[in-house]
Amino acid sequence: MSVFEFVLSIAVPILIAIYTVNVTIWYWKRRNRLAAVGSGLLALLGAGFSIGYFTMRVLL
């Protein structure tokens, strides 16, 4: 695993989490609760896949 991949494995989930919080708050303030929940769940799924992918790259 290169240094670039290692940095990505740390940065991508953090960036996804920051983006998710911002989008979820934006939807929540506009009283669109379903979109806020959906946005949060979709981003958690994306972060989970990202963490899982890079974890498997490290282990294999």
Secondary structure, 3 states (H helix, E strand, C coil): CCHHHHHHHHHHHHHHHHHHHHHHHHHHHCCCHHHHHHHHHHHHHHHHHHHHHHHHHHHC
